[in-house]
Amino acid sequence: MLSESAAGAAASGVLYLHGFNSAGASPKARLVKAACDDLGLACRTPDLASRANDGLSVAEAALAQLGPRPVVVGSSMGGFLATVLAERHDLKAVLINPAVRPAGLVDTMLGQRFINDYTGESFAIEPAHRDQIAAMTPETVSPWRYLVLLVTQDETLSSPDTFAAYRGAKMILHPGGEHGFAALADYLPAVLAFAGYRLAPGRIAPVVPGA
């Protein structure tokens, strides 16, 4: 587990950003919120719209409620948005199987329709989705900003590409695993240590999907 000294000054709050077609009530969002509640740490887990510009606006509005030194936590596409925020606003971020330069992936999904099971939003992937993501993608990242939680066998994204993109960052590799990172509860002490807080191992029980 990362030491508190490695995390630097304690975070003033935590912003959790969910992945594509998910929501602020997802199991990982609920885990992060439960850990923050246990520590008395302010936390926001907003629902993000399907278009990147709208999602980023919602995230920045939530960020403004979390004081001067928030830490951003993001999963998959939320990890991409967390990277955008970290680079734009000089923040630290925890990334869980983050999407790396996802405009190319979105390009392969053009025309596909989705329904968000959490929010009921129905949408089709349009060129604007891809173009907005491409426009906000940072040219470079500052590895010192990040703790990356990465499975070694991601069935959705390329684990080697993610490892290379964030080379030099603090990184925890989870052997095997899956894109949804079901083992997150086990790593919450490391996530909160990066934010400058001590959470006892096993303090937060795993969330059962659908519960």
Secondary structure, 3 states (H helix, E strand, C coil): CCCHHHHCCCCCEEEEECCCCCCCCCHHHHHHHHHHHHHCCCEECCCCCCCHHHHHHHHHHHHCCCCCCEEEEEECHHHHHHHHHHHHHCCEEEEECCCCCCHHHHHCCCCCEEECCCCCCEEECCHHHHHHHHHHCCCCCCHHHEEEEEECCCCCCCHHHHHHHCCCCEEEEECCCCCCCCCHHHHHHHHHHHCCCCCCCCCCCCCCCCC
